[in-house]
Amino acid sequence: MTVSDRIPTATGVLTLAHEMAHASGYAREEEADLVALLSCLESRDPYLIYAAASGMLGRMLIEVERAAPAAWER
Protein backbone atom coordinates (compact mmCIF):
# COMPACT_ATOMS: atom_id res chain seq x y z
CA MET A 1 0.00 0.00 0.00
CA THR A 2 1.38 3.39 -1.02
CA VAL A 3 -0.03 6.84 -0.30
CA SER A 4 1.43 9.56 -2.52
CA ASP A 5 3.32 12.40 -0.87
CA ARG A 6 1.97 14.72 -3.58
CA ILE A 7 -1.48 15.00 -2.01
CA PRO A 8 -2.39 17.25 0.94
CA THR A 9 -1.47 15.70 4.28
CA ALA A 10 -5.08 15.58 5.52
CA THR A 11 -6.11 13.75 2.36
CA GLY A 12 -3.24 11.33 2.82
CA VAL A 13 -4.33 10.55 6.38
CA LEU A 14 -7.86 9.72 5.24
CA THR A 15 -6.52 7.76 2.26
CA LEU A 16 -4.24 5.76 4.54
CA ALA A 17 -7.18 4.95 6.84
CA HIS A 18 -9.17 3.94 3.74
CA GLU A 19 -6.40 1.64 2.51
CA MET A 20 -6.01 0.13 5.98
CA ALA A 21 -9.74 -0.66 5.90
CA HIS A 22 -9.17 -2.53 2.63
CA ALA A 23 -6.28 -4.42 4.23
CA SER A 24 -8.60 -5.34 7.12
CA GLY A 25 -11.07 -7.00 4.76
CA TYR A 26 -13.41 -4.22 3.62
CA ALA A 27 -13.35 -4.77 -0.13
CA ARG A 28 -16.01 -2.31 -1.34
CA GLU A 29 -14.96 1.31 -1.78
CA GLU A 30 -17.98 2.67 0.09
CA GLU A 31 -17.27 0.39 3.05
CA ALA A 32 -13.61 1.42 3.17
CA ASP A 33 -14.64 5.10 2.97
CA LEU A 34 -17.05 4.69 5.87
CA VAL A 35 -14.54 2.80 8.02
CA ALA A 36 -11.92 5.48 7.33
CA LEU A 37 -14.35 8.28 8.17
CA LEU A 38 -15.55 6.65 11.39
CA SER A 39 -12.01 5.76 12.45
CA CYS A 40 -10.84 9.35 12.05
CA LEU A 41 -13.91 10.75 13.83
CA GLU A 42 -13.68 8.21 16.66
CA SER A 43 -10.09 9.22 17.39
CA ARG A 44 -11.19 12.62 18.79
CA ASP A 45 -7.92 14.00 17.45
CA PRO A 46 -8.71 17.40 15.88
CA TYR A 47 -6.35 16.76 12.97
CA LEU A 48 -7.95 13.41 12.16
CA ILE A 49 -11.43 14.92 12.45
CA TYR A 50 -10.33 17.63 10.00
CA ALA A 51 -8.93 14.95 7.67
CA ALA A 52 -12.25 13.11 7.74
CA ALA A 53 -14.32 16.24 7.19
CA SER A 54 -12.21 17.59 4.33
CA GLY A 55 -11.98 14.20 2.65
CA MET A 56 -15.70 13.54 2.86
CA LEU A 57 -16.52 17.04 1.62
CA GLY A 58 -14.39 16.39 -1.45
CA ARG A 59 -16.08 13.03 -2.00
CA MET A 60 -19.55 14.59 -1.67
CA LEU A 61 -18.69 17.31 -4.19
CA ILE A 62 -17.58 14.67 -6.69
CA GLU A 63 -20.86 12.79 -6.21
CA VAL A 64 -22.90 15.99 -6.68
CA GLU A 65 -21.04 16.68 -9.91
CA ARG A 66 -21.71 13.14 -11.15
CA ALA A 67 -25.41 13.31 -10.22
CA ALA A 68 -26.10 16.67 -11.86
CA PRO A 69 -23.31 17.73 -14.23
CA ALA A 70 -25.36 20.50 -15.90
CA ALA A 71 -26.27 22.04 -12.55
CA TRP A 72 -22.65 21.73 -11.43
CA GLU A 73 -21.43 23.70 -14.45
CA ARG A 74 -23.81 26.56 -13.68
C-alpha positions as CSV (number, residue, x, y, z in Angstrom):
1,M,0.0,0.0,0.0
2,T,1.4,3.4,-1.0
3,V,0.0,6.8,-0.3
4,S,1.4,9.6,-2.5
5,D,3.3,12.4,-0.9
6,R,2.0,14.7,-3.6
7,I,-1.5,15.0,-2.0
8,P,-2.4,17.2,0.9
9,T,-1.5,15.7,4.3
10,A,-5.1,15.6,5.5
11,T,-6.1,13.8,2.4
12,G,-3.2,11.3,2.8
13,V,-4.3,10.6,6.4
14,L,-7.9,9.7,5.2
15,T,-6.5,7.8,2.3
16,L,-4.2,5.8,4.5
17,A,-7.2,4.9,6.8
18,H,-9.2,3.9,3.7
19,E,-6.4,1.6,2.5
20,M,-6.0,0.1,6.0
21,A,-9.7,-0.7,5.9
22,H,-9.2,-2.5,2.6
23,A,-6.3,-4.4,4.2
24,S,-8.6,-5.3,7.1
25,G,-11.1,-7.0,4.8
26,Y,-13.4,-4.2,3.6
27,A,-13.4,-4.8,-0.1
28,R,-16.0,-2.3,-1.3
29,E,-15.0,1.3,-1.8
30,E,-18.0,2.7,0.1
31,E,-17.3,0.4,3.1
32,A,-13.6,1.4,3.2
33,D,-14.6,5.1,3.0
34,L,-17.0,4.7,5.9
35,V,-14.5,2.8,8.0
36,A,-11.9,5.5,7.3
37,L,-14.4,8.3,8.2
38,L,-15.5,6.7,11.4
39,S,-12.0,5.8,12.4
40,C,-10.8,9.3,12.0
41,L,-13.9,10.7,13.8
42,E,-13.7,8.2,16.7
43,S,-10.1,9.2,17.4
44,R,-11.2,12.6,18.8
45,D,-7.9,14.0,17.5
46,P,-8.7,17.4,15.9
47,Y,-6.3,16.8,13.0
48,L,-7.9,13.4,12.2
49,I,-11.4,14.9,12.4
50,Y,-10.3,17.6,10.0
51,A,-8.9,15.0,7.7
52,A,-12.3,13.1,7.7
53,A,-14.3,16.2,7.2
54,S,-12.2,17.6,4.3
55,G,-12.0,14.2,2.6
56,M,-15.7,13.5,2.9
57,L,-16.5,17.0,1.6
58,G,-14.4,16.4,-1.4
59,R,-16.1,13.0,-2.0
60,M,-19.6,14.6,-1.7
61,L,-18.7,17.3,-4.2
62,I,-17.6,14.7,-6.7
63,E,-20.9,12.8,-6.2
64,V,-22.9,16.0,-6.7
65,E,-21.0,16.7,-9.9
66,R,-21.7,13.1,-11.2
67,A,-25.4,13.3,-10.2
68,A,-26.1,16.7,-11.9
69,P,-23.3,17.7,-14.2
70,A,-25.4,20.5,-15.9
71,A,-26.3,22.0,-12.6
72,W,-22.6,21.7,-11.4
73,E,-21.4,23.7,-14.4
74,R,-23.8,26.6,-13.7
